[in-house]
Amino acid sequence: MATCAYCGQPILWTTTPNGRRMPVDPRPVQFGGNVALLDPGSPVPLSRVVGKAEEYDGPRWKAHFTSCPRGGKKARRKRAA
């Protein structure tokens, strides 16, 4: 399992329907999760965001951007001199 480069917590990399990678916390949550994994047993599962008004009864995961102490902010690259 991968770990977050900023906080060191375990993460699960997923792929969104538009092909972008999104880190999620590795365990489903009972409350507060808005990510559905469409094939959770896959090495890189396909994920999608579940809307608030959408009825979805399956397990939900939490995007790691919301639980990381760094808040999903990327490190700034140093400019070449």
C-alpha positions, -999 to +999 in steps of 0.1 A: +000+000+000+012+035-008+017+063+018+011+100+015+043+119+008+032+147+031+017+130+062+030+094+059-005+079+063-015+049+041-035+058+009-051+039-019-045+053-053-076+053-075-084+064-111-113+087-118-135+083-149-116+110-167-083+092-161-069+113-132-054+097-101-070+104-068-058+092-034-084+079-009-081+067+026-078+029+025-108+020+046-144+028+039-161+052+063-195+051+078-200+089+077-184+117+056-172+097+026-181+109-008-161+085-030-174+052-044-150+025-057-164+008-087-140-022-085-125-022-050-105-054-055-085-040-084-049-028-078-059+007-090-097+009-085-119+031-106-135+058-084-161+084-087-175+112-065-210+105-052-231+136-051-250+147-020-284+142-036-275+110-052-288+078-037-260+053-033-261+026-007-227+010-012-196+016+009-180+051+007-144+061+011-130+095+019-107+114-005-073+118+013-073+155+004-099+160+031-081+140+059-045+149+052-031+175+076-016+193+047-050+196+031-040+183-003-017+212-009+012+203-032+048+213-024+059+243-044+086+235-070+118+256-067+124+278-096+155+274-116+180+303-112 
